[in-house]
Structures are given as C-alpha cells and as structure tokens.
Amino acid sequence: MAGHSKWANIQHRKGRQDEKRGKIWTRIVREITVAARQGGGDPAMNPRLRLAIEKAKAANMPADRVKYNVDKATGSLDGISYEEIRYEGYGIGGAAIIVDTMTDNKVRTVAEVRHAFSKNGGNMGTEGSVAFQFKHCGQFIFAPGTSEDKVMEVALEAGAEDVITDDEGAIEVLTAYSDFEAVKNALEAAGLQAEVATVTMRPENTIELEGEDAARMQKLLDVLEDLDDVQEVYHNAAL
C-alpha cells in the first residue's frame, strides 16, 4: 500500500528532540514514574515500564538514573505523584490535536494548554471531541532503503495489522496495542531496526496544510510540545 510521505516530518521531529535533550529526559522520567507506580518496578512483568526504559536508553539516560526513578516510583524513595490527563482540540484548518500530559497540578496544566491553543490559532475541545479520529496502536517506521519484502514477511508473521510504504520509501508497520511487543521482538530478531518504535495515537485521516497555514500549525505544535507538563502531542495535519 502507498501512504502519505511522512519521512521528512519524522526527521524534523527527531532533530527538534535532539535539541531538547533535557526536556526529553524529564518526560521519560515521568513516564517511568507512572509506569512503575501502576504496574510495579519489574520490567519483565510491566510492558509499559519496559518501553519507558527503552526510551531512556535511546535518549542515553544513565542506567543509575533509570533505577533511581523506578525505586522512587515504587515507594523505595519519596517522590511527586503525577496524574495523567488528556486534552483534545483543534488547530489550523480544523486539524485534530491530542495533548497527553502528566502533571502534579492539573489547574496549572489545563490553563497552560488552553492558553497555548487560544494564543496560536487553535481551540480547546471537550473530552472525546477528536479522539475518535485516531487509533491507539503500535507503530514502527523504517528508513527508505529497508527491504519492504523482509519487513512485510516478518511483521505480518508476528501479528502486525498492516505494512505501508510511503512516497519516499519509508516503511510503516502498524500493530494492535497488545501485539506491539511481540512484533517488536520479531523485527529485532530478524535484524530489522526501526527508526521509530512506539505506541502512539495514529490519525485515521490527515488534513493537508501548506504555506502559511502549515507554518502556523507547526508553531502551535511547537508551543504545546514545549509545555513542561506535556508528554506527547498527536495530530492529523500533513505539513
């Protein structure tokens, strides 16, 4: 299947993340904290914690810092209690946006998210207003030049739902949330290393934005992503 080109967007996002390494670490620490508190501190028994620790390794976070935060979350050390809150809204051209946060002060967080939307041409929506336009799933993206036949064979055999090749040759593998880890293990065992391997909210359809509209949408997304309490921002804009 052919898909809309997303490789440039992925590279742009990775570049911005590299520029904000400290903030990335902060978000990973929060994810580790919540995952360990909810599912326990043993990665072997806690898939969400395993994924958070893998993100920490990919971001070059020291192992002792990872352990410290797992211990803190599971009660070995005192720590702050975080609450997960999702906000939904609309960006430029009616593009749908989901903002996932972790916060110790939801009054502050909702005010900051609402301000970011309103000041940058967007609008906050109510709960469920745009989430139906996204699918909670596992996602792997392989760089152009990767063998499509090999990825397809391994991924589908392991239980993946779909394999999509975009206009630039990047290959996207989609899985049910529950099958993410099995597919990930199979791909790695076959020597296939994804540029992106994550659980995400993937838009069912995209809205094309160009020129000034694309620039305004990117600014809104940047402002939202830069908020201290924001963990992830998902959207359906093709910029």
C-alpha positions in Angstrom: 0.0 0.0 0.0 1.1 3.5 -0.7 1.0 6.1 2.1 1.4 9.8 2.5 5.0 10.8 2.9 6.0 11.3 6.5 9.8 10.8 6.5 10.6 14.5 6.4 8.3 15.1 9.3 9.9 12.3 11.3 13.4 13.6 10.7 12.3 17.1 11.6 10.8 15.9 14.9 13.9 13.9 15.8 16.1 16.9 15.1 14.0 19.0 17.4 14.1 16.3 20.1 17.9 16.2 19.9 17.9 20.0 20.6 15.8 19.5 23.7 17.6 16.5 25.3 17.0 17.8 28.9 13.3 18.1 28.3 13.1 14.6 26.7 14.8 13.2 29.9 12.2 14.9 32.1 9.3 13.4 30.1 10.9 9.9 30.2 11.3 10.2 34.0 7.6 11.0 34.3 6.7 8.0 32.1 9.0 5.7 34.1 7.4 7.0 37.4 3.8 6.5 36.3 4.5 3.1 34.7 6.4 1.7 37.7 3.8 3.1 40.1 0.9 1.5 38.2 2.5 -1.8 37.1 5.3 -2.4 39.6 9.1 -1.9 39.3 9.9 -5.2 37.5 10.3 -4.5 33.8 9.8 -8.2 33.0 6.3 -8.0 34.4 5.5 -4.5 33.2 5.4 -3.8 29.4 4.8 -0.1 29.8 7.8 0.2 32.1 9.9 -1.8 29.6 9.0 0.6 26.8 9.8 3.6 29.0 13.2 2.1 29.9 13.9 1.5 26.2 13.1 5.2 25.5 15.5 6.1 28.3 18.3 4.0 26.7 17.6 5.6 23.3 17.9 9.0 24.9 21.2 8.0 26.5 19.9 8.3 30.1 22.3 6.7 32.6 21.1 3.3 34.0 21.5 4.5 37.6 19.1 7.4 36.9 16.6 5.0 35.5 16.9 2.7 38.6 16.6 5.7 40.9 13.3 6.8 39.3 11.9 3.2 39.3 12.8 2.9 43.0 11.3 6.3 43.8 8.0 5.4 42.0 7.6 2.1 43.7 8.0 3.6 47.2 11.7 3.0 47.9 12.1 6.7 47.8 9.7 9.6 48.3 8.5 11.3 45.1 5.9 13.5 43.5 2.6 12.0 42.4 1.8 12.6 38.7 -1.7 12.4 37.2 -2.2 11.6 33.5 -4.6 13.9 31.7 -5.5 14.1 28.0 -6.7 17.2 26.3 -8.2 17.5 22.9 -8.6 20.4 20.5 -8.4 21.8 17.0 -5.5 23.5 15.2 -5.2 25.4 12.0 -7.7 24.4 9.3 -9.6 22.3 11.8 -6.8 19.8 12.2 -7.3 17.5 15.2 -4.9 17.6 18.1 -4.5 15.3 21.2 -2.2 16.5 24.0 -1.2 13.9 26.6 0.1 15.4 29.9 1.5 14.2 33.2 1.1 16.7 36.0 1.2 17.3 39.7 -1.1 20.4 39.3 -3.9 20.0 36.8 -5.2 23.5 37.3 -1.8 24.9 36.1 -1.7 22.4 33.2 -5.1 23.0 31.8 -4.6 26.7 31.9 -1.3 26.4 30.0 -2.7 24.1 27.4 -5.8 26.3 26.9 -3.6 29.4 26.6 -1.3 27.7 24.0 -4.3 26.8 21.9 -6.0 30.1 22.0 -2.9 32.3 21.5 -1.8 30.3 18.5 -5.0 30.0 16.4 -6.4 26.8 17.9 -9.3 25.9 20.1 -9.6 23.5 23.1 -12.3 20.9 22.6 -14.2 18.7 25.0 -13.2 15.2 26.0 -13.8 12.8 23.0 -14.1 15.7 20.5 -11.3 14.5 18.3 -10.0 11.2 19.8 -12.3 9.2 17.6 -10.2 10.3 14.6 -7.2 8.4 16.0 -6.3 4.8 16.6 -4.3 3.7 19.6 -1.7 1.3 18.1 1.9 0.2 17.9 3.9 1.9 15.1 7.3 1.1 13.6 8.9 3.2 10.9 11.8 2.0 8.8 14.1 4.3 6.8 13.9 4.4 3.0 16.0 1.6 1.5 14.9 -1.0 4.0 13.7 -4.3 2.4 10.0 -4.0 2.1 9.6 -7.7 1.4 11.5 -8.6 4.6 9.7 -6.2 6.8 6.4 -7.3 5.5 7.2 -11.0 5.9 8.5 -10.7 9.5 5.9 -8.2 10.7 2.8 -9.9 9.3 4.0 -13.3 10.5 4.4 -11.8 14.0 0.9 -10.4 14.0 1.1 -6.9 12.6 -2.1 -5.5 11.1 -0.7 -3.5 8.2 2.5 -2.6 6.4 2.5 0.7 4.5 5.2 2.2 2.2 5.1 6.0 1.7 6.1 8.1 -1.3 9.7 8.4 -0.1 10.2 4.6 0.5 9.8 4.7 4.3 8.0 1.7 5.6 5.4 1.9 8.4 4.3 -1.2 10.3 1.1 -1.0 12.4 0.0 -3.3 15.2 -2.7 -3.7 17.7 -1.6 -2.2 21.0 -1.5 -5.7 22.6 0.8 -7.1 19.8 3.4 -4.3 19.8 6.0 -6.1 21.9 5.7 -9.4 20.0 6.1 -7.7 16.7 9.0 -5.6 18.0 10.8 -8.7 19.2 10.3 -10.4 15.9 11.6 -7.5 13.9 14.7 -7.1 16.1 15.4 -10.8 16.0 15.3 -10.6 12.1 17.9 -7.8 12.3 15.4 -5.1 11.3 16.0 -1.9 13.3 13.2 0.7 13.2 13.9 4.4 13.3 10.6 4.8 15.3 9.2 2.1 17.5 6.4 3.3 19.8 2.8 3.1 21.0 1.0 6.0 19.5 -2.3 7.7 18.6 -2.3 7.5 14.8 -4.7 9.6 12.8 -7.1 7.7 10.6 -7.1 10.5 8.1 -4.9 13.6 7.5 -5.5 17.2 6.7 -3.1 18.8 4.2 -1.8 22.2 5.3 0.6 24.2 3.2 2.4 27.6 3.3 1.2 30.0 6.0 -1.3 27.5 7.4 1.5 24.8 7.8 3.8 27.3 9.5 1.1 28.4 11.9 0.2 24.8 12.7 3.9 24.0 13.3 4.1 26.9 15.7 1.1 25.7 17.7 2.5 22.2 17.9 5.9 23.5 19.0 4.3 25.7 21.7 2.3 22.7 23.0 5.3 20.4 23.0 7.4 22.9 24.9 5.0 23.0 27.8 6.6 21.4 30.9 3.7 19.1 31.7 3.2 17.8 28.1 4.3 14.3 27.3 3.1 13.8 23.8 1.3 15.7 21.1 -0.6 13.9 18.4 -2.2 15.5 15.3 -3.6 14.7 11.9 -2.0 17.5 9.9 0.2 16.7 7.0 2.6 19.7 6.9 
